[in-house]
Amino acid sequence: MPIGVANPWATLSSVSLLLLLVFFVDATITVWRRGNRRRALFVGGSMIFGAILAWHVPLVVWGVIEVPFFLCFAYSGIVAAMGYELSTDMARTVQLARELEASDKRLNLAADSAGLGLWEWDIVRNEIWITDRGRSLFGFGASEKLDFDRFRSSLHPEDRESVLKGVENSLRTGAEYQSEYRVVLPNGQLRWIAGRGHVECNGDGQPVRMRGASLDITKRKQAEEQLRMSEATLRESKEHIDLATKAAGLVVWTWDIPRDEFWVSSKDRALFGFSQTEKLTAERIRSVVHPEDRQLLRQQTDALTTGREIENQYRVLLPDGRVRWVMRLGRVEFDADGKPLRERGILMDISERKQAELEAARQRHDLAHLARVTTLGELSSSLAHELTHPITAILSNAQAAQRFLDGDHVDLKEVSEILNDIVTEDQRAGDVIHRLRSLLKKGEPQKHCNVNLNDVVLDVLKLARNDLINQDVTAGTDLAQNLPSIIGDRVQLQQVLLNLVLNACEAMADCASSERQLLIGSKLEKSAVQVSVTDRGGGIPEKKIEQVFERFFTTKKEGMGLGLSICRSIIDAHEGKIWATNNADRGATFYF
């Protein structure tokens, strides 16, 4: 190119140099703002020195300088410094790449441990990247190419529309994507998935990428379904219980024992006259109990620590003045120290049942009285003899005394002996009449008296003495010493024993006189007193031994079959037991 003519390449070089200068200025300012001022100084200085070097050729040509700068030591130092900075940046870039790779591995490990499947959807290219864990969640193949259509095809038909609407909303608004849905695996199984993700947009606000994670929540959904079904069953059970308690007239309650506070429904509060706001304590509850039953209820309540099951019966006074019988059924809960914590239970109105029981007891009492009268009717001849003998003796002694007194010489000693005999015979007759009155008397049962069964045995033998003699029956006893008393009705127990004695005599009617032996025994059996009546008769047919206590069952030609049935009802009323067995050799034994 001739001297003095403008070189276009030089112009282009100058423009390029200017652009390079602008780039270096921007890079220097950016690095300076980031706080790395040392690097900014290196970049800025290199930029200035580079600009000067870019003009070193014209300077040599024009004679300003003789040697290019890149041949000097200063230029070499600057190049070395720039190389050092460049190598440092490259080393830092490699380190960051390694750290990023390690962080990615840790993230994948954490995701796998949590059962998460990580995914990324390139919206522009419609490509989905997903971890191996995520592929297994959706049933995708290991090398299968994935796009949004493939994801959509895996969704359950019933959930597809809602999932697509959620994705569309996130893409439109940028809101976080969150959804729970079912996917259909290749084998036909259903799996519940929880998915969350967020959208990334470009500078124009257009969505270009969505990243997120998915989690298998099948077990949680199954547990939620089981919980829902359990809650539904519980609600149904509660409704059934409410209906049952309403139909049966039951009162449901809970007693917080440490706080002494009862919970009772509003309806039941009104039933007993309690206000809706007052605190119900044990003492307040007892205030509606019949006065005669309060002490018993207090004793039973104080004994809560003895057992978990509570059952008792008592009377309550209603606001309208009526008296109702109720049964209390409760269960006590204890804390870790064994102290009563709370009691849950029900109150059941048993007034009708109690009335029926009282009526049945009255009928049993009337029937027992009738049976006693009938039994005494069977003993009438023996009892007549029992009374005739002392009365005759009294008459004879009185006549003898009268003759002595009419004589000239009165022997007062002889008269005194005669009078003593009269008193003795009178007492004997009085005892017979007293025993007859006890059996014939129709009064209320006395079930809360102390009774010694040995005394009952002796009284019955005295009452039946003449009948035993008339039937040639030898009666013996085997009574335990120091036998404890029981609580019961003496007359009713005498009736039971007398019936068994007379039955035993009848059972031995066909036996020889020498074989008619009756033995009455008593003993303490564990925590109960047991009485036995043994005869030497023909025994009881084995097939009928369980029927002998049934009403109207009899083996007698003229019997009504009520005697042993009444005996059983009396013993049952005493909370006892009566049974019969055949002896090993002959005869039978009745126990109660």
Secondary structure, DSSP 8 states (H G I E B T S, - for coil): --TTS--HHHHHHHHHHHHHHHHHHHHHHHHHHTT-HHHHHHHHHHHHHHHHHHTHHHHHHTTS-SS-GGGSHHHHHHHHHHHHHHHHHHHHHHHHHHHHHHHHHHHHHHHHHTTEEEEEEETTTTEEEE-HHHHHHHT--TT----HHHHHHTB-HHHHHHHHHHHHHHHHH---EEEEEEEE-TTS-EEEEEEEEEEEE-TTS-EEEEEEEEEE-HHHHHHHHHHHHHHHHHHHHHHHHHHHHHHHT-EEEEEETTTTEEEE-HHHHHHHT--SSS---HHHHHTTB-HHHHHHHHHHHHTGGG-SEEEEEEEEE-TTS-EEEEEEEEEEEE-TTS-EEEEEEEEEE-HHHHHHHHHHHHHHHHHHHHHHHHHHHHTHHHHHHHHHHHHHHHHHHHHHHHHHHHSSS--HHHHHHHHHHHHHHHHHHHHHHHHHHHHH------TTEEE-HHHHHHHHHHHTHHHHHHTT-EEEEE--TT---EEE-HHHHHHHHHHHHHHHHHHTTTS-GGG-EEEEEEEEETTEEEEEEE--S----GGGTTTTTSTT--SSSS--S-HHHHHHHHHHHTT---EEEE-SSSSEEEE-
